[in-house]
Amino acid sequence: MQCLSEEERRAILALARQALTEAVCDGRLLAPFPTEGIFSTRCGVFVTLHARGKLRGCIGVIEGHEPLGESIVRCTRSAALQDPRFTQMLPEEVVESEIEVSLLSPLQRILPEEIQVGKHGLVVEQGMRRGLLLPQVAVEHHLDRERFLEETCGKAGFSRDAWKNPETAIYGFTCEIVRREK
């Protein structure tokens, strides 16, 4: 993903905010999806929602199989209403919510010693199961490289040391993170 212009960043956040409002306050999926400019590109995307300083949802897609505009709308709605870790977001939380949109680079195989905490996000995979953690997770939780690998394995439902197993594929990616600066 190329570096985004300030205008593109604002447009991404505005779309996510509108999708959040439509989903939570009106019970609708925002449509039609925007398809011009940045919204026509295809990449993985995760939408993270916070309300009152607490995580309220984080849902995304690893690969961009649909245009970014559609992915942002669908992921925002899912993060607000369908993240199984949380109850559905309430209308009163929408106004004070903080939205973060992470645009993912393509996945690339990576060796454990090549992982740079704060730069790389991780995907671990065995067969049909996989787990993902965004690069900002390692920073926010003060994880070193090994702990980051362990937590990603845990997210996949694997044993914490599954990353050492030769049958476990490890992929790295970077993110362009879009959020309103405080």
Secondary structure, 3 states (H helix, E strand, C coil): CCCCCHHHHHHHHHHHHHHHHHHHHHCCCCCCCCCCHHHHCCCEEEEEEEECCEEEEEEEECCCCCCHHHHHHHHHHHHHHCCCCCCCCCHHHHCCCEEEEEEECCCEECCHHHCCCCCCEEEEEECCEEEEECHHHHHHCCCCHHHHHHHHHHHHCCCCCHHHCCCCEEEEECEEEEECCC
